[in-house]
Structures are given as C-alpha cells and as structure tokens.
Amino acid sequence: MDGTVIALLAATLVVAAIDWWAVGTDRRRVEYVAKPLTMVVLIAAALALDPADDTARTWFVVALVLSLAGDVFLMLPRDLFVPGLASFLLGHVAYIVGLLSLDTSVAGLVVGAGIIAVALPWLGLRILRAVRTGSEPELAMPVTAYVLVISAMVVSAGASGSAIALAGAVSFYVSDALIAWTRFIQPLAWGRVAVMVTYHAAQVALVASLV
C-alpha cells in the first residue's frame, strides 16, 4: 500500500472511532456526520489502492456505496429498517460477485461453509424464529433472504482464499446478528457500539483484502 492509501485507512479508523464514541454517548449530531463519513473515506481508500483484481475492486466499491446508503437509512430517527436491509442485502450481493472474481480456494470454501454450518442453526435460525413469532412477522421473508445472502457472502469470502476477507465477512455477520438480536430478541446495553465496531472492522478488512 502506498502512503495515500495508508493515510486514508488511518483516517477511516479515526472517524470510525469518533462514531463509536458518539454512539456510546448518544451524541446523535456527531453520529450523523461520523457514521457516513467513515464510509466515504473508506470508499476513497478503496478507489486509491492498487488492487490485485480490478473487477473485485469495482464490485467492492459498489458494495461500499450500498452500505453507505444502508447506514443512512438505519441512522435516521424514522424506522427505515426495510430500506436499510435492502441496501445491505444488495451490498452483500455485490461483495459476493467481487469475491467470486478472485482466486478460488477449496480449503477456504470448506472453512467458510463450516462457519455458516455452525452459525446458521445456532444464531441465524434463532433470529428467524424470533421474527416469525414476534411483533413484526411481516419481516420474516426479507430477514430470511438477508440471512441467506450474508451467509453466502461468508462462504464466498472463504472461497476467495483470503483470510482477511473471511475475517471481514464473519465480522459483518456478527454485526448484523447483533442488530437483529437487539431488534427482535432482546436489547443489549452495549449493542449499538458493538454493532458499529464489528461493522467498521468488517468493511476495513474487506477493503484491505483487495491488495
């Protein structure tokens, strides 16, 4: 990585940390700036780096832009959960296409599939049951689609053979699971901060895997 990319990634982490502080201390005005700005700076980093595969970088940038849109939807005081869900679902599809354009590792595919084989029944299915039996059963279908797509993203990250990409995908899975757990099962006092830390770690790792 050259100096510009390193500086942009460092700036991403600084702005992300400000967002974590804003979320943890409920400073919404700061959050409204820091949350989208984190993704804007990370997109700049993705565009500035010299990727191992240009096609993968293109799809990753599409995923980052869709994630930025999802961030804005979920950040606003109105309940825009479904538009946010749709934005991130499409973002994961873009990540899948980008990851599948990289080299294929059978061993990585097995690892990724193994992670989902454990996480899906232990966590994903529990969340889906809570959605179906809770106060928002109409969300069961879109949430099911989302779980399937993000699970495919984790498997695709494993198949890429990049440990960094797989770590990012798993971190994304954890972040989204925390959002769903808080909304559909039980609020967590530390949940919002944990969601953002794991989310930003995921996005940075996925971008870093391009090099």
PyMOL commands that set and color helices and strands:
alter all, ss='L'
color gray80, all
select helices_A, chain A and resi 3-24+28-48+54-75+81-100+106-133+137-159+163-185+191-208
alter helices_A, ss='H'
color red, helices_A
deselect
rebuild
show_as cartoon
